Amino acid sequence: QVQLVESGGGLVQPGGSLRLSCAASGRFYSINVMGWYSQAPGKQRELVATILASGSTNYADSVKGRFTVSRDNAKNTVYLQMNSLKPEDTAVYYCYASYDRTFGTASQGSWGQGTQVTVSS
């Protein structure tokens, strides 16, 4: 019952920046965790960054100091500011959200469609 729509991917040179956005819509009581995962060709999907409604964040070691995850709870939107991009950051980036459908129900998860980020000269 939660749909995630991502935007902001594209082609960027090494050292450049991109900002990804992901807006959640649908019927839900609350959204708990929001975050970003990446998947390179032939690789498993990996955590990039997550953020709780409280603002607490978690980052993969490879992106610490370069990426910043944030969210606007009023808009049900999560962002990923990516700076100092490296070729190894090239991947499809997927938005994720865990949510409660109604009060007192178990959390469910939803994934976005993915947006391509390519870092290349």
Number of C-alpha atoms within 10 A of each C-alpha: 13 21 17 22 18 22 18 15 18 14 15 18 14 17 14 14 17 18 16 21 22 26 20 24 14 10 13 14 13 16 20 17 20 28 26 26 20 22 19 16 9 6 9 10 15 14 18 24 23 25 22 18 16 10 14 11 16 16 18 13 10 11 17 12 11 13 20 20 24 21 22 12 15 6 10 17 19 26 23 23 15 20 17 15 22 19 15 12 20 20 21 18 27 25 30 24 28 19 22 19 18 12 9 8 10 10 15 14 15 16 20 20 15 22 20 18 22 20 20 16 9
